[in-house]
């Protein structure tokens, strides 16, 4: 395959990825992973101003590989939702750029400065 075709194919993959950006619904919020605590648990800073200890639920355990500094989508628990939650989606670099351009992550830029 020529370089031109490879570049075009990568561009098409990025466009497909951007079209499928998952947005928060209901109580869900954007968050940044601060610290991994072991197992599937980690400490995250949410855009609603709270720090939560979140876990990766069983059905996502093998699919989501999360490191410190990643931007994720968090769903707080019904009980003790201010302290705990579930990580349900991890955003890729191109998706984060798309969200910033559309204005969803304006608070995130201010949030990262601290």
Buried (B, 14 or more C-beta within 10 A) or exposed (E): EEEEEEEEEEEEEBEEBBEEBEEBEEEBBBBBBBEEEEEBBBBBBBBBEBBBBBBBEEEBEEEBEBEEEBBBBBBBBEEEEEEBBBBBBBBBEBBBBBBEEEEBBEEBEEBEEE
